[in-house]
Amino acid sequence: QVQLVESGGGLVQPGGSLRLSCKTSGILFSSYDMAWYRQAPGNRRELVAAIANTLDIDYADSVKGRFTISRDNAKSTLYLQMNSLKPEDTGVYSCNAAYPIRGKNYWGQGTQVTVSS
């Protein structure tokens, strides 16, 4: 059974930091491309950051220089370090695991991040 479980969300003031984690099980984590997405109320889900199984990394322009994505293959865990948070970073952050050549695509349930004073 495949599971992706996010944690680390919460309420933080503007300028603050949070570290999200996505613990996976049931997949060969090192073979998967991993990503963080977010969805704000009334908006479409958007890609925040991605890290391929090759360790290639990509960020949305809105988070470059503030967020850092990383992965620990030994722990089957994905991370997102978020610094200098802004109110517009508010949303539900979800973890995604993809293995396109095999048609595999999995999602976690998400963790709420609220940036507000």
Secondary structure, 3 states (H helix, E strand, C coil): CCEEEEECCEEECCCCCEEEEEEEECCCHHHCEEEEEEECCCCCCEEEEEECCCCCEEECHHHCCCEEEEEECCCCEEEEEECCCCHHHCEEEEEEEEEHHHCEEEECCCEEEEECC
